[in-house]
Amino acid sequence: MGRNIEGATFRLLVSGDYACFPIPKMLDATISYEIIPPVAAYGLIESVHWKPAIRWRISAIHVLSPVQLVEVRAPQPILALYRPRWAIDFGFSLTQRAGPRDSIDAHASMFLRKAKRLPRQHGFLGKPHFPASLELMDAEQALDMPLECAGTIDFGWLPLHRLDWDPKSYRYFRARARDGTVQVPEGITDLTSHIRREALSASALLIEEPYDFSLSRITGAPPAGVLDASLSAPHVE
C-alpha cells in the first residue's frame, strides 16, 4: 500500500491543433473521445517526471475549449478534436518503493524543474502526428471556461487507467462535467469479487473485458459486465 502523503497540487495546460483518443472497436472509422481520457493524461504527466517511488493522481480535468470533432484526411477516416485545450489538476504520493532519499519536496522540485524546461511540443495527443503542447500553470489560477461548457455535460465512459492484472483492459468511469470540470475518481484496485458485485453506485467502475463504446454516450447505458464502484468505497492498493 502506498504511503498517502499529500503533496503539492500541480496544473498543466494541455493543448494542440488536433487530438484523437480513439474509441475502441469503432468499425469503419477512428473516432476520438470528446475529451482527453485520464489514461492518456497520465502518460503525458509521466513523460515529464516519473519514478517507481511516486504515484501520480489526477483529480480534475477542466475543458477549456468547445468540443469540435472534425474529419482529418488519412488512409482511414479520422474524426479528431480540433484545437482542444484542457487544464489537468494532479498531485502524487510516495509508494512502498520510496527510499530514504525520496520525499514529496524532492520529487515536487524535480517535476517543476523539468516542466519549466519543456520544449514547445512534448508528446502527442493520441496519435503520433498530433503533437501536444504542455505548459505549467498556477494551480490556483481562475480558469476561463467557454460558455459552451456551462451546466452539466455527459462525456460518456472514459478509460481511467489500465488494470494491473490485464494491461489490455481498462478501468472506466462515467465522465460528467459540471461547468466544464470533470472530477476524476481515484479508482479502486484489487477489490474482492463480493465488492465488485455489491458496489453499484456510479463513480469509478471496473471492466475486465474491452468494450465497444460506440453507443455508450448515446444510450447512457453502462458497458455490459461493468460494475460501478462508489468513491466512498475503500481504496486498496
C-alpha positions in Angstrom: 0.0 0.0 0.0 1.3 3.4 -0.9 2.0 6.0 1.7 -0.8 8.5 1.3 1.3 11.6 1.8 -0.5 14.6 0.3 1.8 16.5 -2.0 1.6 19.7 -3.9 -1.2 20.2 -6.5 0.0 20.9 -10.0 -1.8 22.1 -13.1 -0.7 21.5 -16.7 -2.3 23.2 -19.7 -2.6 20.5 -22.5 -3.3 21.7 -26.0 -2.7 21.1 -29.6 -4.1 21.7 -33.1 -5.7 18.2 -33.2 -6.2 15.3 -30.9 -7.5 11.8 -31.4 -8.0 9.3 -28.5 -9.7 6.5 -30.3 -12.9 4.9 -29.0 -12.3 1.1 -29.1 -13.9 -1.1 -31.7 -15.4 1.5 -34.0 -15.9 -0.4 -37.2 -15.3 1.9 -40.2 -13.6 5.0 -38.7 -11.4 6.2 -36.0 -13.4 8.5 -33.7 -12.0 10.3 -30.8 -13.4 10.6 -27.3 -14.6 14.1 -26.8 -12.1 15.0 -24.0 -8.7 13.6 -23.1 -9.1 10.3 -21.1 -7.2 10.2 -17.8 -5.2 7.2 -19.0 -3.8 9.5 -21.7 -3.3 12.4 -19.4 -1.3 10.2 -17.0 1.0 9.3 -19.9 1.8 13.0 -20.6 2.4 13.7 -16.9 4.7 10.6 -16.5 6.6 11.7 -19.6 7.7 14.8 -17.7 8.7 13.0 -14.5 8.2 9.5 -13.1 10.0 7.3 -10.7 8.9 4.0 -9.0 8.9 5.9 -5.8 5.9 8.0 -6.7 2.3 7.6 -8.0 0.6 10.4 -9.8 -3.1 11.1 -9.1 -5.3 13.2 -11.4 -8.1 15.0 -9.6 -9.8 17.0 -12.3 -9.9 17.8 -16.0 -11.0 21.3 -17.0 -12.4 21.6 -20.5 -11.1 25.0 -21.8 -12.4 24.9 -25.4 -15.6 23.8 -27.1 -15.7 20.2 -28.3 -15.2 20.2 -32.0 -14.9 17.0 -33.9 -13.6 17.4 -37.5 -12.7 14.9 -40.2 -9.0 14.6 -40.8 -7.8 13.2 -44.1 -6.0 9.9 -43.7 -5.9 6.4 -45.2 -8.7 5.6 -42.8 -11.3 8.3 -41.8 -10.4 10.0 -38.6 -12.8 12.2 -36.5 -10.4 14.2 -34.4 -10.7 17.0 -31.8 -9.9 20.4 -33.3 -7.8 22.8 -31.2 -8.5 21.2 -27.8 -7.4 22.8 -24.6 -7.6 21.2 -21.1 -6.2 22.0 -17.7 -5.2 18.9 -15.7 -5.0 19.1 -11.9 -2.9 16.4 -10.2 -0.6 15.5 -7.4 1.3 12.5 -6.2 2.0 10.3 -3.2 5.0 8.1 -2.3 4.9 4.4 -2.9 6.4 1.5 -1.0 9.4 1.7 -3.3 10.3 5.1 -2.0 13.8 5.1 -0.4 15.5 7.3 2.2 16.3 10.0 -0.4 12.7 10.1 -1.7 10.5 12.8 -0.4 7.5 14.8 -1.5 9.6 18.0 -1.7 12.3 16.4 -3.7 10.1 14.9 -6.4 7.9 18.1 -6.5 11.1 20.1 -7.2 12.2 17.7 -9.9 8.8 17.8 -11.6 8.7 21.6 -11.5 12.2 21.9 -12.8 11.5 19.6 -15.7 8.1 21.1 -16.5 9.5 24.6 -16.7 12.1 23.4 -19.3 9.7 21.6 -21.6 10.0 22.3 -25.4 7.2 23.9 -27.2 5.9 20.4 -28.2 6.2 17.5 -25.9 4.5 14.1 -26.5 1.4 13.7 -28.6 -2.4 13.8 -28.3 -3.5 10.2 -29.0 -1.7 9.9 -32.4 2.0 10.5 -33.2 1.1 13.0 -35.9 -0.9 15.2 -33.4 1.8 16.8 -31.2 1.0 18.0 -27.7 1.9 21.3 -26.1 2.3 21.2 -22.3 2.5 24.4 -20.2 2.8 24.6 -16.4 0.0 26.7 -14.9 -0.7 28.2 -11.4 -2.9 25.6 -9.7 -4.8 28.4 -8.0 -5.4 30.5 -11.2 -9.0 31.2 -12.1 -9.8 29.5 -15.4 -11.8 31.0 -18.3 -14.3 28.3 -19.2 -16.2 28.5 -22.5 -19.9 29.3 -22.5 -20.5 26.0 -24.3 -19.3 24.1 -21.3 -21.8 25.7 -18.8 -24.1 23.3 -17.0 -23.7 19.6 -17.0 -22.3 17.6 -19.9 -22.1 13.8 -20.1 -19.0 12.7 -21.9 -19.8 9.0 -21.5 -17.4 6.3 -20.3 -13.7 7.2 -20.3 -10.7 4.9 -19.6 -9.3 5.8 -16.2 -6.2 3.5 -16.3 -5.1 0.1 -17.2 -5.9 -2.9 -15.0 -2.8 -4.2 -13.2 -3.8 -7.8 -13.8 -4.6 -7.3 -17.5 -2.8 -4.4 -19.3 -5.0 -4.9 -22.4 -8.1 -3.9 -20.4 -9.0 -0.7 -18.6 -10.9 0.6 -15.6 -13.5 3.2 -16.8 -15.6 5.9 -15.2 -18.6 8.0 -16.3 -17.2 11.5 -17.1 -19.7 14.2 -16.3 -18.5 17.8 -16.5 -20.1 20.4 -14.3 -19.4 23.9 -15.7 -16.5 22.5 -17.7 -14.9 20.5 -14.9 -14.7 16.7 -14.7 -13.9 15.3 -11.3 -11.7 12.2 -11.8 -12.2 9.4 -9.3 -9.2 7.9 -7.6 -10.1 4.4 -8.6 -10.3 1.2 -6.6 -7.8 -1.6 -7.1 -7.7 -5.3 -6.0 -11.3 -5.4 -4.8 -12.8 -8.7 -3.9 -15.4 -10.2 -6.2 -18.0 -9.5 -3.5 -17.3 -5.8 -3.6 -17.4 -5.8 -7.3 -20.9 -7.3 -7.2 -22.2 -5.1 -4.5 -20.7 -1.7 -5.1 -23.3 -0.3 -7.5 -23.3 3.5 -7.1 -21.9 5.2 -10.1 -18.5 6.9 -9.9 -15.4 4.7 -10.7 -16.1 1.5 -12.4 -14.4 -1.8 -13.2 -14.3 -3.6 -16.5 -12.4 -6.8 -17.2 -13.1 -7.0 -20.9 -12.6 -4.5 -23.7 -15.9 -2.9 -24.6 -17.5 -1.4 -27.7 -18.1 2.2 -26.7 -19.7 3.3 -29.9 -23.1 3.9 -28.3 -22.1 4.4 -24.7 -22.8 8.1 -24.7 -25.9 8.0 -26.9 -27.7 5.3 -24.8 -26.3 6.4 -21.5 -26.2 2.7 -20.6 -23.1 1.3 -18.8 -21.0 -1.3 -20.6 -22.2 -4.9 -20.3 -20.5 -6.6 -17.4 -19.3 -3.4 -15.8 -19.9 -2.8 -12.1 -19.8 0.7 -10.6 -17.7 1.3 -7.5 -18.6 4.3 -5.3 -16.0 6.9 -4.5 -16.8 6.2 -0.8 -15.7 2.5 -1.2 -12.3 1.6 0.4 -9.2 2.3 -1.6 -7.0 -0.8 -1.7 -3.5 -0.9 -3.3 
